[in-house]
Amino acid sequence: NGSVTFSATYTNGTEWVSPGISNVVNGGIAHSVKINPPPACSIVPTNATVCAGGSAIFTASGTAVFGGVNGAAPASAFNWTGPNGFTATGTNQITISNAQAANVGTYTATVTDQFGCTSTCTATLVVTPNPTCTIAGPSPVCGGSTNTYTTTVLPAGGTVTHSWAITGDGTISGSTTGASVTVIAGSATGTFTVTDSITRNGCPGQCQDTVTVNE
């Protein structure tokens, strides 16, 4: 879809061009026209999965053939489009910060070579929502009693980890890495707060429960 301009060379009054052109004094020299392929385009990574609030970086690269010699296309020749009206101009690398559901989808890089020829390549972003959790257990409790508190994580399933902590008038007895924790209430009137810091498939969440301790 481009155009080609030919020039003629005059030697001793003779115009040398390819045959078949009208008004030619003499002919016989063929002109070769090189048609370069479109530039190549690729993105690393081609797929990225991050937790909500995380960041994803996509880096595009391109090569074009200039007169039969491979050369890297200049970074200024990259332009991007993506979900929710995303655009970026003049850079081969984009960062999606504080990724949310609106950022999920396909990101397309367009590379343009020195002749104006273009190619596109794509990458996909997936954003995993952070889990939520609730803690169930007795409240109020008697001073000195032993009680169990259990966390329910949503969405259900996946690979879940737990890390329990406590503040106030109580002490954890036993493991702090299971879905449930055992707490020995203090002897004085007051409160304690149990906190479960969780991850689900690598994405973080946290929940708390404050319990009243009766004498």
TORRO-312175 format. One line per 5 residues: their letters; for each residue x, y, z of N, C-alpha, C. Coordinates in nm, 4 decimals, decimal comma. Example, Ala and Ser with C-alpha at 12.3 -4.5 7.8 and 13.67 -1.06 7.14 Angstrom:
2
as> 1,3190/-0,5690/0,7800/1,2300/-0,4500/0,7800/1,3200/-0,3300/0,7800  1,2850/-0,2250/0,7080/1,3670/-0,1060/0,7140/1,2900/0,0030/0,7870;
//
This chain:
215
ngsvt> 0,0819/-0,1214/0,0000/0,0000/0,0000/0,0000/0,0851/0,1261/0,0000  0,2153/0,1113/-0,0180/0,3021/0,2288/-0,0198/0,3239/0,2795/-0,1603  0,4210/0,3654/-0,1758/0,4562/0,4181/-0,3080/0,6074/0,4134/-0,3243  0,6516/0,4067/-0,4529/0,7928/0,3987/-0,4835/0,8276/0,5098/-0,5827  0,9328/0,5823/-0,5559/0,9798/0,6870/-0,6475/1,1072/0,6392/-0,7167;
fsaty> 1,1095/0,6496/-0,8524/1,2270/0,6111/-0,9308/1,3013/0,7360/-0,9755  1,4332/0,7280/-0,9781/1,5140/0,8365/-1,0344/1,5909/0,7831/-1,1550  1,6210/0,8709/-1,2476/1,6940/0,8332/-1,3696/1,8348/0,8884/-1,3641  1,9283/0,8124/-1,4232/2,0675/0,8548/-1,4314/2,1007/0,8886/-1,5770  2,1568/1,0038/-1,5988/2,1947/1,0468/-1,7339/2,3448/1,0329/-1,7512;
tngte> 2,3826/0,9593/-1,8561/2,5232/0,9428/-1,8904/2,5420/0,9806/-2,0374  2,6154/1,0884/-2,0617/2,6392/1,1350/-2,1989/2,5083/1,1555/-2,2743  2,4092/1,2078/-2,2023/2,2834/1,2402/-2,2681/2,1863/1,1256/-2,2784  2,2180/1,0077/-2,2196/2,1285/0,8920/-2,2271/2,0631/0,8682/-2,0914  1,9312/0,8515/-2,0951/1,8573/0,8243/-1,9717/1,8447/0,6729/-1,9550;
wvspg> 1,8946/0,6213/-1,8415/1,8921/0,4769/-1,8188/1,7858/0,4441/-1,7138  1,6779/0,3817/-1,7625/1,5721/0,3353/-1,6734/1,5258/0,1998/-1,7221  1,4342/0,1396/-1,6492/1,3878/0,0078/-1,6915/1,3016/0,0198/-1,8159  1,3009/-0,0821/-1,8982/1,2211/-0,0768/-2,0208/1,0721/-0,0787/-1,9899  0,9945/-0,0352/-2,0886/0,8505/-0,0340/-2,0739/0,7958/0,1000/-2,0305;
isnvv> 0,8830/0,1973/-2,0042/0,8389/0,3308/-1,9664/0,8431/0,4191/-2,0908  0,7349/0,4948/-2,1144/0,7269/0,5756/-2,2356/0,8264/0,6914/-2,2321  0,8552/0,7437/-2,3500/0,9447/0,8584/-2,3662/1,0846/0,8300/-2,3132  1,1286/0,7046/-2,3279/1,2617/0,6672/-2,2835/1,3553/0,6686/-2,4038  1,4675/0,7369/-2,3879/1,5652/0,7412/-2,4967/1,6272/0,6043/-2,5182;
nggia> 1,6645/0,5406/-2,4104/1,7248/0,4090/-2,4206/1,6948/0,3345/-2,2906  1,6978/0,2038/-2,2902/1,6656/0,1288/-2,1708/1,7480/0,0042/-2,1572  1,7154/-0,0740/-2,0515/1,7846/-0,1998/-2,0360/1,8308/-0,2266/-1,8948  1,8232/-0,1286/-1,8041/1,8631/-0,1520/-1,6662/1,7381/-0,1751/-1,5818  1,7300/-0,2926/-1,5147/1,6143/-0,3237/-1,4300/1,6333/-0,2638/-1,2918;
hsvki> 1,5261/-0,2171/-1,2353/1,5300/-0,1587/-1,1014/1,4675/-0,2562/-1,0023  1,5428/-0,2944/-0,8994/1,4910/-0,3840/-0,7963/1,4323/-0,3019/-0,6817  1,3159/-0,3391/-0,6388/1,2491/-0,2717/-0,5265/1,2379/-0,3704/-0,4119  1,2962/-0,3358/-0,2978/1,2890/-0,4241/-0,1808/1,1651/-0,3891/-0,0990  1,0828/-0,4885/-0,0710/0,9647/-0,4710/0,0137/0,9948/-0,5335/0,1492;
npppa> 1,0085/-0,4499/0,2490/1,0409/-0,4994/0,3824/0,9184/-0,5622/0,4482  0,9380/-0,6684/0,5260/0,8258/-0,7256/0,6012/0,7851/-0,6315/0,7133  0,6639/-0,6461/0,7656/0,6236/-0,5635/0,8799/0,7154/-0,5903/0,9986  0,7276/-0,4939/1,0886/0,8124/-0,5159/1,2062/0,7563/-0,6270/1,2943  0,8465/-0,6987/1,3614/0,8028/-0,8008/1,4567/0,7663/-0,7340/1,5888;
csivp> 0,6782/-0,7967/1,6655/0,6331/-0,7385/1,7923/0,6079/-0,8511/1,8922  0,6545/-0,8314/2,0178/0,6290/-0,9292/2,1238/0,6236/-0,8559/2,2571  0,5542/-0,9158/2,3537/0,5380/-0,8577/2,4873/0,5765/-0,9610/2,5916  0,6472/-0,9165/2,6950/0,6834/-1,0012/2,8092/0,6319/-0,9345/2,9358  0,5553/-1,0072/3,0200/0,5023/-1,1411/2,9961/0,3796/-1,1329/2,9055;
tnatv> 0,3410/-1,2457/2,8481/0,2205/-1,2464/2,7658/0,0943/-1,2551/2,8513  0,1082/-1,3067/2,9741/-0,0035/-1,3130/3,0681/0,0492/-1,2790/3,2070  -0,0263/-1,1985/3,2795/0,0118/-1,1614/3,4156/-0,1103/-1,1708/3,5058  -0,0908/-1,2278/3,6258/-0,1956/-1,2358/3,7267/-0,1455/-1,1691/3,8533  -0,2202/-1,0697/3,9034/-0,1805/-0,9975/4,0242/-0,2994/-0,9902/4,1193;
caggs> -0,2698/-0,9679/4,2476/-0,3744/-0,9455/4,3456/-0,4285/-0,8037/4,3303  -0,5534/-0,7846/4,3689/-0,6116/-0,6512/4,3657/-0,5244/-0,5552/4,4463  -0,4942/-0,4396/4,3866/-0,4059/-0,3436/4,4500/-0,2598/-0,3604/4,4124  -0,2274/-0,4700/4,3441/-0,0899/-0,4936/4,3018/-0,0566/-0,4213/4,1721  0,0622/-0,4456/4,1198/0,1090/-0,3814/3,9975/0,1532/-0,4859/3,8961;
aifta> 0,1318/-0,4547/3,7692/0,1773/-0,5404/3,6595/0,2575/-0,4552/3,5621  0,3674/-0,5114/3,5105/0,4515/-0,4428/3,4135/0,4567/-0,5253/3,2863  0,4270/-0,4617/3,1724/0,4384/-0,5256/3,0418/0,5454/-0,4514/2,9613  0,6347/-0,5286/2,8985/0,7420/-0,4703/2,8182/0,7341/-0,5260/2,6764  0,7220/-0,4357/2,5798/0,7150/-0,4758/2,4393/0,8507/-0,4591/2,3742;
sgtav> 0,8779/-0,5423/2,2751/0,9994/-0,5281/2,1957/0,9625/-0,5468/2,0498  1,0389/-0,4832/1,9623/1,0106/-0,4936/1,8197/1,1377/-0,4867/1,7398  1,1394/-0,5543/1,6258/1,2512/-0,5463/1,5330/1,1953/-0,5204/1,3944  1,2697/-0,4437/1,3161/1,2295/-0,4144/1,1792/1,3490/-0,4370/1,0883  1,3222/-0,4662/0,9615/1,4289/-0,4886/0,8650/1,4504/-0,3592/0,7872;
fggvn> 1,5676/-0,3010/0,8032/1,6002/-0,1762/0,7352/1,7054/-0,2056/0,6281  1,6633/-0,2086/0,5047/1,7590/-0,2332/0,3966/1,8273/-0,3680/0,4065  1,7569/-0,4666/0,4639/1,8110/-0,6007/0,4752/1,8908/-0,6249/0,6005  1,9008/-0,5241/0,6911/1,9758/-0,5394/0,8157/1,8794/-0,5323/0,9323  1,8860/-0,6308/1,0214/1,7984/-0,6291/1,1377/1,8391/-0,5173/1,2323;
gaapa> 1,7407/-0,4453/1,2816/1,7675/-0,3403/1,3781/1,6503/-0,3250/1,4714  1,6755/-0,2849/1,5950/1,5672/-0,2685/1,6914/1,4867/-0,1448/1,6569  1,3552/-0,1601/1,6581/1,2694/-0,0449/1,6346/1,2825/0,0515/1,7518  1,2861/0,1808/1,7281/1,3022/0,2768/1,8377/1,1847/0,2720/1,9342  1,2166/0,2938/2,0639/1,1128/0,2847/2,1662/1,0003/0,3828/2,1420;
safnw> 1,0301/0,4966/2,0795/0,9270/0,5965/2,0552/0,8228/0,5495/1,9553  0,8491/0,4353/1,8895/0,7555/0,3844/1,7901/0,6514/0,2924/1,8497  0,6436/0,2821/1,9845/0,5459/0,1954/2,0488/0,4284/0,2769/2,1026  0,3090/0,2257/2,0785/0,1870/0,2843/2,1342/0,0989/0,1726/2,1881  0,0238/0,2016/2,2963/-0,0537/0,0993/2,3667/-0,2005/0,1382/2,3771;
tgpng> -0,2847/0,0375/2,3756/-0,4254/0,0522/2,4124/-0,4622/-0,0628/2,5053  -0,5683/-0,0420/2,5854/-0,6077/-0,1460/2,6788/-0,7473/-0,1228/2,7325  -0,7867/-0,2019/2,8326/-0,9221/-0,1939/2,8879/-0,9503/-0,0576/2,9511  -1,0802/-0,0259/2,9559/-1,1270/0,0932/3,0276/-1,0636/0,2218/2,9737  -1,0379/0,2241/2,8403/-0,9844/0,3440/2,7764/-0,8360/0,3666/2,7967;
ftatg> -0,7621/0,2644/2,8393/-0,6186/0,2816/2,8652/-0,5436/0,3118/2,7355  -0,4540/0,4127/2,7384/-0,3637/0,4416/2,6279/-0,2274/0,4829/2,6834  -0,1228/0,4568/2,6070/0,0118/0,5039/2,6391/0,0847/0,5226/2,5073  0,1598/0,6310/2,4982/0,2248/0,6675/2,3722/0,3742/0,6865/2,3936  0,4525/0,6347/2,2978/0,5953/0,6624/2,2961/0,6777/0,5863/2,3969;
tnqit> 0,6305/0,4720/2,4439/0,7072/0,3934/2,5398/0,6866/0,2457/2,5112  0,7919/0,1663/2,5343/0,7779/0,0226/2,5119/0,7405/-0,0517/2,6396  0,7266/0,0202/2,7536/0,6928/-0,0449/2,8803/0,5807/0,0304/2,9501  0,4832/-0,0447/2,9998/0,3729/0,0158/3,0747/0,3618/-0,0521/3,2109  0,3146/0,0237/3,3100/0,2906/-0,0278/3,4444/0,1455/-0,0032/3,4808;
isnaq> 0,0764/-0,1092/3,5211/-0,0598/-0,0980/3,5704/-0,0508/-0,1003/3,7227  -0,0675/0,0157/3,7856/-0,0549/0,0270/3,9305/-0,1923/0,0169/3,9964  -0,1937/-0,0330/4,1222/-0,3189/-0,0482/4,1963/-0,4239/-0,1167/4,1102  -0,3878/-0,2313/4,0553/-0,4747/-0,3018/3,9609/-0,6065/-0,3423/4,0267  -0,7155/-0,3177/3,9533/-0,8491/-0,3526/3,9991/-0,9240/-0,4239/3,8866;
aanvg> -1,0499/-0,4601/3,9135/-1,1278/-0,5341/3,8134/-1,1388/-0,4583/3,6821  -1,1427/-0,3239/3,6872/-1,1556/-0,2441/3,5650/-1,0334/-0,2550/3,4753  -0,9214/-0,3022/3,5301/-0,7981/-0,3134/3,4518/-0,7814/-0,4498/3,3866  -0,8732/-0,5415/3,4129/-0,8624/-0,6775/3,3583/-0,8884/-0,6743/3,2076  -0,8073/-0,7479/3,1328/-0,8319/-0,7600/2,9892/-0,7042/-0,7665/2,9086;
tytat> -0,7152/-0,7303/2,7811/-0,6070/-0,7423/2,6850/-0,5432/-0,6064/2,6589  -0,4099/-0,6034/2,6647/-0,3328/-0,4833/2,6339/-0,2612/-0,5052/2,5006  -0,2748/-0,4095/2,4101/-0,2204/-0,4217/2,2752/-0,1132/-0,3161/2,2516  0,0042/-0,3628/2,2072/0,1124/-0,2723/2,1683/0,1202/-0,2673/2,0167  0,1339/-0,1470/1,9633/0,1526/-0,1275/1,8194/0,2912/-0,0702/1,7964;
vtdqf> 0,3723/-0,1409/1,7167/0,5073/-0,0937/1,6848/0,5080/-0,0462/1,5399  0,5699/0,0704/1,5177/0,5778/0,1296/1,3845/0,7241/0,1440/1,3446  0,7585/0,0976/1,2229/0,8972/0,1087/1,1786/0,9195/0,2398/1,1042  1,0403/0,2592/1,0505/1,0753/0,3867/0,9880/0,9989/0,4129/0,8587  0,9357/0,3076/0,8043/0,8594/0,3245/0,6814/0,7111/0,3468/0,7081;
gctst> 0,6715/0,3462/0,8368/0,5311/0,3626/0,8708/0,4539/0,2320/0,8739  0,5227/0,1193/0,8547/0,4562/-0,0113/0,8625/0,4378/-0,0493/1,0091  0,3267/-0,1161/1,0397/0,2936/-0,1470/1,1782/0,2673/-0,2957/1,1993  0,2876/-0,3378/1,3242/0,2473/-0,4698/1,3722/0,1962/-0,4538/1,5141  0,1126/-0,5470/1,5571/0,0597/-0,5429/1,6932/0,0864/-0,6739/1,7645;
ctatl> 0,0948/-0,6669/1,8969/0,1049/-0,7854/1,9813/0,0259/-0,7572/2,1090  -0,0130/-0,8624/2,1798/-0,1039/-0,8468/2,2932/-0,0553/-0,9225/2,4161  -0,1022/-0,8764/2,5319/-0,0801/-0,9445/2,6597/-0,2078/-0,9318/2,7416  -0,2276/-1,0243/2,8352/-0,3517/-1,0294/2,9126/-0,3231/-1,0118/3,0605  -0,4048/-0,9289/3,1261/-0,3935/-0,9063/3,2699/-0,5146/-0,9662/3,3412;
vvtpn> -0,4877/-1,0449/3,4453/-0,5917/-1,1004/3,5321/-0,5686/-1,0455/3,6726  -0,6751/-0,9935/3,7355/-0,6660/-0,9405/3,8714/-0,7475/-1,0306/3,9641  -0,6796/-1,0889/4,0635/-0,7453/-1,1770/4,1601/-0,7927/-1,0950/4,2794  -0,9221/-1,1009/4,3132/-0,9700/-1,0222/4,4278/-0,9083/-1,0708/4,5574  -0,8843/-0,9772/4,6485/-0,8325/-1,0143/4,7794/-0,9424/-1,0806/4,8620;
ptcti> -0,9063/-1,1808/4,9432/-1,0086/-1,2526/5,0209/-1,0588/-1,1681/5,1378  -1,1776/-1,2029/5,1831/-1,2318/-1,1479/5,3071/-1,2486/-1,2627/5,4057  -1,2605/-1,2283/5,5361/-1,2756/-1,3339/5,6360/-1,3540/-1,2829/5,7556  -1,4135/-1,3762/5,8276/-1,4841/-1,3456/5,9526/-1,4417/-1,4471/6,0575  -1,4413/-1,4019/6,1840/-1,4011/-1,4878/6,2962/-1,5235/-1,5156/6,3825;
agpsp> -1,5445/-1,6431/6,4131/-1,6562/-1,6843/6,4981/-1,6020/-1,7492/6,6248  -1,6638/-1,7165/6,7369/-1,6241/-1,7745/6,8649/-1,7027/-1,7097/6,9776  -1,6934/-1,7640/7,0982/-1,7747/-1,7155/7,2095/-1,7351/-1,5742/7,2538  -1,8370/-1,4967/7,2916/-1,8157/-1,3630/7,3504/-1,9480/-1,3196/7,4135  -1,9463/-1,2764/7,5394/-1,8289/-1,2642/7,6267/-1,7847/-1,4009/7,6803;
vcggs> -1,6683/-1,4012/7,7448/-1,6151/-1,5237/7,8041/-1,5772/-1,4955/7,9496  -1,5641/-1,6017/8,0261/-1,5244/-1,5873/8,1660/-1,3715/-1,5823/8,1770  -1,3233/-1,5053/8,2747/-1,1806/-1,4974/8,2980/-1,1214/-1,6337/8,3282  -1,0089/-1,6653/8,2674/-0,9432/-1,7927/8,2883/-0,9959/-1,9064/8,2026  -1,1023/-1,8832/8,1252/-1,1586/-1,9904/8,0420/-1,0786/-2,0066/7,9131;
tntyt> -1,0937/-2,1255/7,8537/-1,0272/-2,1552/7,7271/-1,1325/-2,1615/7,6175  -1,1088/-2,0899/7,5084/-1,2093/-2,0770/7,4020/-1,1427/-2,0880/7,2642  -1,2233/-2,1320/7,1676/-1,1733/-2,1509/7,0315/-1,2393/-2,0514/6,9369  -1,1571/-1,9939/6,8468/-1,2053/-1,8984/6,7472/-1,1641/-1,9482/6,6089  -1,2610/-1,9448/6,5156/-1,2415/-2,0046/6,3836/-1,2698/-1,9021/6,2743;
ttvlp> -1,1842/-1,9023/6,1729/-1,1978/-1,8087/6,0611/-1,2631/-1,8767/5,9416  -1,3580/-1,8050/5,8798/-1,4170/-1,8457/5,7520/-1,3677/-1,7497/5,6450  -1,3121/-1,8056/5,5369/-1,2527/-1,7245/5,4307/-1,3410/-1,7296/5,3064  -1,3631/-1,6134/5,2463/-1,4357/-1,6028/5,1204/-1,3491/-1,5295/5,0176  -1,3493/-1,5733/4,8891/-1,4194/-1,6897/4,8371/-1,3656/-1,8193/4,8980;
aggtv> -1,4498/-1,9204/4,9001/-1,4078/-2,0498/4,9535/-1,3106/-2,1171/4,8570  -1,2364/-2,2131/4,9095/-1,1418/-2,2880/4,8268/-1,0099/-2,2154/4,8127  -0,9288/-2,2653/4,7217/-0,7960/-2,2070/4,7026/-0,7001/-2,2509/4,8108  -0,5786/-2,2006/4,8030/-0,4751/-2,2293/4,9022/-0,4731/-2,1153/5,0028  -0,5080/-2,1466/5,1289/-0,5238/-2,0444/5,2322/-0,4195/-2,0640/5,3403;
thswa> -0,3589/-1,9550/5,3859/-0,2698/-1,9579/5,5017/-0,3249/-1,8662/5,6095  -0,2915/-1,8971/5,7363/-0,3380/-1,8190/5,8509/-0,2203/-1,7792/5,9376  -0,2306/-1,6618/5,9985/-0,1317/-1,6177/6,0961/-0,2060/-1,5368/6,2033  -0,2226/-1,5989/6,3218/-0,3015/-1,5383/6,4287/-0,2133/-1,4543/6,5215  -0,2742/-1,3497/6,5761/-0,2098/-1,2683/6,6792/-0,3177/-1,2240/6,7772;
itgdg> -0,2751/-1,1837/6,8979/-0,3713/-1,1418/7,0002/-0,3164/-1,0215/7,0757  -0,4064/-0,9327/7,1126/-0,3725/-0,8211/7,2004/-0,4771/-0,8138/7,3103  -0,4398/-0,7570/7,4245/-0,5345/-0,7410/7,5333/-0,5259/-0,8531/7,6349  -0,6405/-0,8807/7,7002/-0,6453/-0,9692/7,8166/-0,6684/-1,1138/7,7742  -0,5685/-1,1728/7,7053/-0,5794/-1,3114/7,6624/-0,4485/-1,3609/7,6069;
tisgs> -0,4356/-1,4951/7,5973/-0,3125/-1,5569/7,5490/-0,3471/-1,6701/7,4542  -0,2773/-1,6782/7,3430/-0,2975/-1,7888/7,2493/-0,2260/-1,9119/7,3022  -0,2960/-2,0244/7,2963/-0,2380/-2,1522/7,3368/-0,2311/-2,2429/7,2142  -0,1113/-2,2853/7,1794/-0,0966/-2,3764/7,0662/-0,0667/-2,3028/6,9362  -0,1027/-2,3667/6,8252/-0,0657/-2,3188/6,6919/-0,1336/-2,1866/6,6581;
ttgas> -0,0625/-2,1060/6,5804/-0,1175/-1,9796/6,5307/-0,1324/-1,9810/6,3788  -0,1213/-2,0993/6,3167/-0,1228/-2,1048/6,1705/-0,2362/-2,1876/6,1138  -0,3322/-2,2270/6,1981/-0,4463/-2,3029/6,1492/-0,5673/-2,2144/6,1292  -0,6759/-2,2740/6,0797/-0,8000/-2,1989/6,0600/-0,8634/-2,1617/6,1932  -0,8276/-2,2325/6,3014/-0,8801/-2,2034/6,4346/-0,7647/-2,1759/6,5301;
vtvia> -0,7957/-2,1014/6,6369/-0,6957/-2,0705/6,7374/-0,7581/-2,0861/6,8754  -0,6787/-2,1300/6,9719/-0,7252/-2,1467/7,1086/-0,6730/-2,0322/7,1942  -0,7649/-1,9679/7,2702/-0,7294/-1,8508/7,3501/-0,7670/-1,8758/7,4958  -0,6729/-1,8476/7,5860/-0,7001/-1,8516/7,7295/-0,7240/-1,7084/7,7755  -0,8457/-1,6839/7,8233/-0,8801/-1,5487/7,8670/-0,8066/-1,5147/7,9952;
gsatg> -0,7748/-1,3852/8,0114/-0,7109/-1,3398/8,1337/-0,8060/-1,3443/8,2512  -0,7530/-1,3223/8,3690/-0,8356/-1,3325/8,4894/-0,9083/-1,2031/8,5226  -0,8617/-1,0922/8,4641/-0,9222/-0,9632/8,4982/-1,0312/-0,9275/8,3984  -1,1210/-0,8400/8,4412/-1,2239/-0,7901/8,3510/-1,1587/-0,7036/8,2437  -1,1983/-0,7248/8,1176/-1,1401/-0,6463/8,0079/-1,1797/-0,7045/7,8744;
tftvt> -1,0934/-0,6918/7,7762/-1,1180/-0,7455/7,6419/-0,9868/-0,7976/7,5836  -1,0011/-0,8851/7,4854/-0,8869/-0,9194/7,4010/-0,9339/-0,9190/7,2554  -0,8394/-0,8961/7,1670/-0,8696/-0,8932/7,0229/-0,7825/-0,9942/6,9516  -0,8478/-1,0871/6,8809/-0,7742/-1,1828/6,7981/-0,7760/-1,1322/6,6536  -0,6604/-1,1421/6,5868/-0,6459/-1,0981/6,4476/-0,5913/-1,2136/6,3657;
dsitr> -0,6565/-1,2418/6,2529/-0,6090/-1,3458/6,1616/-0,5677/-1,2800/6,0310  -0,4374/-1,2820/6,0020/-0,3856/-1,2322/5,8744/-0,3774/-1,3500/5,7785  -0,4549/-1,3447/5,6732/-0,4683/-1,4589/5,5828/-0,4109/-1,4260/5,4449  -0,3850/-1,5315/5,3690/-0,3645/-1,5200/5,2248/-0,4469/-1,6291/5,1582  -0,4984/-1,5983/5,0425/-0,5678/-1,6972/4,9602/-0,5087/-1,6907/4,8209;
ngcpg> -0,4475/-1,8014/4,7786/-0,3755/-1,8047/4,6503/-0,2788/-1,6874/4,6394  -0,2136/-1,6550/4,7515/-0,1121/-1,5513/4,7525/-0,1630/-1,4110/4,7736  -0,2943/-1,3903/4,7776/-0,3512/-1,2564/4,7956/-0,3908/-1,2363/4,9418  -0,3621/-1,1172/4,9997/-0,3773/-1,0983/5,1439/-0,5151/-1,0500/5,1861  -0,5483/-1,0803/5,3109/-0,6688/-1,0295/5,3757/-0,6505/-1,0356/5,5266;
qcqdt> -0,7411/-0,9743/5,6020/-0,7278/-0,9739/5,7479/-0,8640/-0,9524/5,8117  -0,8853/-1,0154/5,9270/-1,0074/-0,9935/6,0034/-0,9750/-0,9969/6,1523  -1,0632/-0,9345/6,2323/-1,0435/-0,9234/6,3763/-1,1736/-0,9530/6,4493  -1,1584/-0,9909/6,5755/-1,2737/-1,0098/6,6631/-1,2325/-0,9681/6,8039  -1,3098/-0,8748/6,8626/-1,2831/-0,8287/6,9988/-1,3805/-0,8962/7,0933;
vtvne> -1,3255/-0,9574/7,1979/-1,4034/-1,0407/7,2898/-1,4006/-0,9771/7,4309  -1,5159/-0,9715/7,4929/-1,5255/-0,9202/7,6303/-1,4943/-1,0317/7,7298  -1,4142/-0,9976/7,8311/-1,3779/-1,0938/7,9368/-1,4445/-1,0479/8,0664  -1,5296/-1,1365/8,1207/-1,5950/-1,1084/8,2483/-1,5168/-1,1726/8,3634  -1,5177/-1,1064/8,4757/-1,4462/-1,1583/8,5930/-1,5123/-1,2860/8,6417;
//
